[in-house]
Amino acid sequence: MENLLDNSSEFLCFVTDKDLYIRESNSIFNETFQQTTGFQAGQDLSTATLWVEKEKCLSAAKHCLHHPSDSATIDVHTVCAHSKEERWFRWEISALRNNNDIAQGVRFVGIDITKQKLADRQLLYQATLLDNVSDAVISTDTSFIIKSFNKSASFLYGLTAEEVIGQSAYELFKYEYVNDSAEAAREFFLKNYYWKGSVWYTRQDGGRLCFEASVTCVRSSDGSVVGYVAVNRDITAIATNYKSLFLQDQLKKSFLDALKEGIVIQNSKGEILECNKAAERILGLSADQMMGRSSMDARWKSIYENGEHFPGDQHPAMVVLKTGTEQRDVIMGVRKPNGKLTWISISSQPIFDRTGRLTAVASTFIDITKRRTAEEEKSKAEGRFRITLSMLGDNAWQHNFQTSETIFSENLFKLIGQSGDNPAENAKLWWDNIFPEDRWRLEESDKDYRAGTQEGHNIEYRMYHTDGSIKWIRDRGVVIDRDDKGMPLLVVGTHTDITAEKQLSEKLIGREKQKKKEILRTIIEAQEKERQEIAYELHDNISQVLSSCRLLLETVNNSNYHNILKEVRANIDQAIDEVRGISHQLNTTTLELIGLAQLLSDIVGKINHSGKIVFSLNSKNYKESLLIDPKISLTIFRIVQEQIKNVLKHSGASKASIHLSSTRKNISVTIKDNGKGFAPDSVKKGLGLINIFNRVEYFNGIVQLDSIPGQGCSLKVIIPIEQH
């Protein structure tokens, strides 16, 4: 208990025994109440001057003693004993139980909520002042919890203050924004602490209201935001009485013409009274052509989604006029005068006069032709793709990163003895039959795809067959479509049963090891022979030339200085020619590509452009003109490529560097990062590191891997040039 109290640096804590005598309290509690109520430890809780609402606290404490598994939360009003300052605290009350689950006392954990309470008072005071305003006024705290709801709000929303206070305004009120989306409006408000616009609201009784809404923040005396106030003015009559609106208010007409949605107003007979520009564009008719035309007019050539005729009396507007009930999101195909079929999603709602009589209907609609065409094309494409997959010799698949949908060929599941006849469950069925120990390979590949760092994959893993056997699968895929940011959209690939290949491979492991030893021995012998030839050239040619230079220099004096210098220079030129000749013998080809340094520079530029990490490249000591075997430069490139991938994938580094240098004897590259590092001896080499070591071993190079946890990693590779 002492540890609990001492470690509570943010909360007030004290405990009582089962007789409700206060026994212990933490320092923040003592400091707070010594300054406020003069609280003394050891007092009976019922006599302590800790709070004004004493009975509330005692009742909660006694309840927890009698029901140890329960807890209670209460807000308590406290008055400072000296300054008479009002303060509020929220207490979490629970029983202290022994091992037999019997209550031994009560624990109180509290937090000062005075600022919140004062803010609530301010909001309530402001709301009281506005209670007789004709506009709906709603105030919330900074978490959008409703704190006040004036009389006009109750009248317009059809809800009482008791029903809404304490609830989240965002969860309780769902608005349809006229010229904005809910997300955009909220983002604008949280950035500017102000928003104004028009919204539609549907009451619980089905009635719809249009508000001209404005939301602003409420600040305390110190300037901090303590809540928000929304003032909503009812403009339903203006928004729905379109005939009067168009005749009286040209500004509103301009507003409606600017909308992307088509709007049509029809009278009680179904005759069109008014429409906006979007309606003309979508339906392919001018306003003059539509005026007075009824939904029953035979010139409307409309169809259902299944292609059947859509009768005029079933049009949403006519259904509203018959039933008085709103119709929403009805799909209809409309044939334009030019013969083109346009698909629309239409909603219609009734307009009532002051007596409650249905006088007109307003319909809004949007053009969904492109969306519907795209959906149809997608469905057709998927059908064609399934047929194509079934015709392939191998077992093919396709994965869509946008929809997370995977399509498999019909023959694929025969690999594991399954039918795969439920396309919706096939992806899960395939995943469930993969060895749990092998799933990480696919998970890592998926992460690389989603990070945009992988063009394709070639993975092998084990799967369970229904006959109890284990199958080895080779999973290959490649990205065939990307979005504007270069992220993958579509990957296609194949699954191949390589079980027989794996079994054969296991049988040949021993032979391969022996063969590898023989290859290494042959390479070593070839290297030794080549070294002997180089040694011969150096000893019999270059060594003699340099020895001559040394003898000449030992005989130099003032009289023969110029002659000796001339002769030494000639000997050195000869030595250089000899060295150059040896180099040309060892390197018979030159790298005919873009060049290793430029290629690495391009990669570093791309990585830096991504902003994920800062890479630097130092290649000033590397010269493309040196005679380097193209296979070596390719090997260096692959090693750097592999280590860059390791840095990006595992290191968590913010900076990394590549140092590329070359001499006439070797080429070296060092890749360093400031990442989290690791202990090389305790970490199993992954496939990437194994490939690096194998590549360097093939060229008799040196790999130096240094890393310490928390101090980054350094990989240095040195590959000799001369012997290749």
Rosetta blueprint (number, residue, H / E / L):
1 M L
2 E H
3 N H
4 L H
5 L H
6 D H
7 N L
8 S L
9 S L
10 E L
11 F L
12 L E
13 C E
14 F E
15 V E
16 T E
17 D E
18 K L
19 D L
20 L L
21 Y E
22 I E
23 R E
24 E E
25 S E
26 N L
27 S H
28 I H
29 F H
30 N H
31 E H
32 T H
33 F H
34 Q H
35 Q L
36 T L
37 T L
38 G L
39 F L
40 Q L
41 A L
42 G L
43 Q L
44 D E
45 L L
46 S L
47 T L
48 A L
49 T L
50 L L
51 W L
52 V L
53 E L
54 K H
55 E H
56 K H
57 C H
58 L H
59 S H
60 A H
61 A H
62 K H
63 H H
64 C H
65 L H
66 H H
67 H L
68 P L
69 S L
70 D L
71 S E
72 A E
73 T E
74 I E
75 D E
76 V E
77 H E
78 T E
79 V E
80 C L
81 A L
82 H L
83 S L
84 K L
85 E L
86 E E
87 R E
88 W E
89 F E
90 R E
91 W E
92 E E
93 I E
94 S E
95 A E
96 L E
97 R E
98 N L
99 N L
100 N L
101 D L
102 I L
103 A E
104 Q E
105 G E
106 V E
107 R E
108 F E
109 V E
110 G E
111 I E
112 D E
113 I L
114 T H
115 K H
116 Q H
117 K H
118 L H
119 A H
120 D H
121 R H
122 Q H
123 L H
124 L H
125 Y H
126 Q H
127 A H
128 T H
129 L H
130 L L
131 D L
132 N L
133 V L
134 S L
135 D L
136 A E
137 V E
138 I E
139 S E
140 T E
141 D L
142 T L
143 S L
144 F L
145 I E
146 I E
147 K E
148 S E
149 F E
150 N L
151 K H
152 S H
153 A H
154 S H
155 F H
156 L H
157 Y H
158 G L
159 L L
160 T L
161 A H
162 E H
163 E H
164 V H
165 I L
166 G L
167 Q L
168 S E
169 A H
170 Y H
171 E H
172 L H
173 F L
174 K L
175 Y E
176 E E
177 Y E
178 V L
179 N L
180 D L
181 S L
182 A H
183 E H
184 A H
185 A H
186 R H
187 E H
188 F H
189 F H
190 L H
191 K H
192 N H
193 Y L
194 Y E
195 W E
196 K E
197 G E
198 S E
199 V E
200 W E
201 Y E
202 T E
203 R L
204 Q L
205 D L
206 G L
207 G L
208 R E
209 L E
210 C E
211 F E
212 E E
213 A E
214 S E
215 V E
216 T E
217 C E
218 V E
219 R E
220 S L
221 S L
222 D L
223 G L
224 S L
225 V E
226 V E
227 G E
228 Y E
229 V E
230 A E
231 V E
232 N E
233 R E
234 D E
235 I L
236 T H
237 A H
238 I H
239 A H
240 T H
241 N L
242 Y H
243 K H
244 S H
245 L H
246 F H
247 L H
248 Q H
249 D L
250 Q H
251 L H
252 K H
253 K H
254 S H
255 F H
256 L H
257 D H
258 A L
259 L L
260 K L
261 E L
262 G E
263 I E
264 V E
265 I E
266 Q E
267 N E
268 S L
269 K L
270 G L
271 E E
272 I E
273 L E
274 E E
275 C E
276 N L
277 K H
278 A H
279 A H
280 E H
281 R H
282 I H
283 L H
284 G L
285 L L
286 S L
287 A H
288 D H
289 Q H
290 M H
291 M L
292 G L
293 R L
294 S E
295 S L
296 M L
297 D L
298 A L
299 R L
300 W L
301 K L
302 S E
303 I E
304 Y L
305 E L
306 N L
307 G L
308 E L
309 H E
310 F L
311 P L
312 G H
313 D H
314 Q H
315 H L
316 P H
317 A H
318 M H
319 V H
320 V H
321 L H
322 K H
323 T H
324 G L
325 T L
326 E L
327 Q E
328 R E
329 D E
330 V E
331 I E
332 M E
333 G E
334 V E
335 R E
336 K L
337 P L
338 N L
339 G L
340 K L
341 L E
342 T E
343 W E
344 I E
345 S E
346 I E
347 S E
348 S E
349 Q E
350 P E
351 I E
352 F E
353 D L
354 R L
355 T L
356 G L
357 R L
358 L E
359 T E
360 A E
361 V E
362 A E
363 S E
364 T E
365 F E
366 I E
367 D E
368 I L
369 T H
370 K H
371 R H
372 R H
373 T H
374 A H
375 E H
376 E H
377 E H
378 K H
379 S H
380 K H
381 A H
382 E H
383 G H
384 R H
385 F H
386 R H
387 I H
388 T H
389 L H
390 S H
391 M H
392 L L
393 G L
394 D L
395 N E
396 A E
397 W E
398 Q E
399 H E
400 N E
401 F L
402 Q L
403 T L
404 S L
405 E E
406 T E
407 I E
408 F E
409 S L
410 E L
411 N L
412 L H
413 F H
414 K H
415 L H
416 I H
417 G L
418 Q L
419 S L
420 G L
421 D L
422 N L
423 P H
424 A H
425 E H
426 N H
427 A H
428 K H
429 L H
430 W H
431 W H
432 D H
433 N L
434 I E
435 F L
436 P H
437 E H
438 D H
439 R H
440 W H
441 R H
442 L H
443 E H
444 E H
445 S H
446 D H
447 K H
448 D H
449 Y H
450 R H
451 A H
452 G L
453 T L
454 Q L
455 E L
456 G E
457 H E
458 N E
459 I E
460 E E
461 Y E
462 R E
463 M E
464 Y E
465 H L
466 T L
467 D L
468 G L
469 S L
470 I E
471 K E
472 W E
473 I E
474 R E
475 D E
476 R E
477 G E
478 V E
479 V E
480 I E
481 D E
482 R E
483 D L
484 D L
485 K L
486 G L
487 M L
488 P E
489 L E
490 L E
491 V E
492 V E
493 G E
494 T E
495 H E
496 T E
497 D E
498 I L
499 T H
500 A H
501 E H
502 K H
503 Q H
504 L H
505 S H
506 E H
507 K H
508 L L
509 I H
510 G H
511 R H
512 E H
513 K H
514 Q H
515 K H
516 K H
517 K H
518 E H
519 I H
520 L H
521 R H
522 T H
523 I H
524 I H
525 E H
526 A H
527 Q H
528 E H
529 K H
530 E H
531 R H
532 Q H
533 E H
534 I H
535 A H
536 Y H
537 E H
538 L H
539 H H
540 D H
541 N H
542 I H
543 S H
544 Q H
545 V H
546 L H
547 S H
548 S H
549 C H
550 R H
551 L H
552 L H
553 L H
554 E H
555 T L
556 V L
557 N L
558 N L
559 S L
560 N L
561 Y H
562 H H
563 N H
564 I H
565 L H
566 K H
567 E H
568 V H
569 R H
570 A H
571 N H
572 I H
573 D H
574 Q H
575 A H
576 I H
577 D H
578 E H
579 V H
580 R H
581 G H
582 I H
583 S H
584 H H
585 Q H
586 L H
587 N L
588 T L
589 T L
590 T L
591 L L
592 E L
593 L L
594 I L
595 G L
596 L H
597 A H
598 Q H
599 L H
600 L H
601 S H
602 D H
603 I H
604 V H
605 G H
606 K H
607 I H
608 N H
609 H H
610 S H
611 G L
612 K L
613 I L
614 V E
615 F E
616 S E
617 L E
618 N E
619 S E
620 K E
621 N E
622 Y L
623 K L
624 E L
625 S L
626 L L
627 L L
628 I L
629 D L
630 P H
631 K H
632 I H
633 S H
634 L H
635 T H
636 I H
637 F H
638 R H
639 I H
640 V H
641 Q H
642 E H
643 Q H
644 I H
645 K H
646 N H
647 V H
648 L H
649 K H
650 H H
651 S H
652 G L
653 A L
654 S L
655 K E
656 A E
657 S E
658 I E
659 H E
660 L E
661 S E
662 S E
663 T L
664 R L
665 K L
666 N E
667 I E
668 S E
669 V E
670 T E
671 I E
672 K E
673 D E
674 N L
675 G L
676 K L
677 G L
678 F L
679 A L
680 P H
681 D H
682 S H
683 V L
684 K L
685 K L
686 G L
687 L H
688 G H
689 L H
690 I H
691 N H
692 I H
693 F H
694 N H
695 R H
696 V H
697 E H
698 Y H
699 F L
700 N L
701 G L
702 I E
703 V E
704 Q E
705 L E
706 D E
707 S E
708 I L
709 P L
710 G L
711 Q L
712 G L
713 C E
714 S E
715 L E
716 K E
717 V E
718 I E
719 I E
720 P E
721 I L
722 E L
723 Q L
724 H L
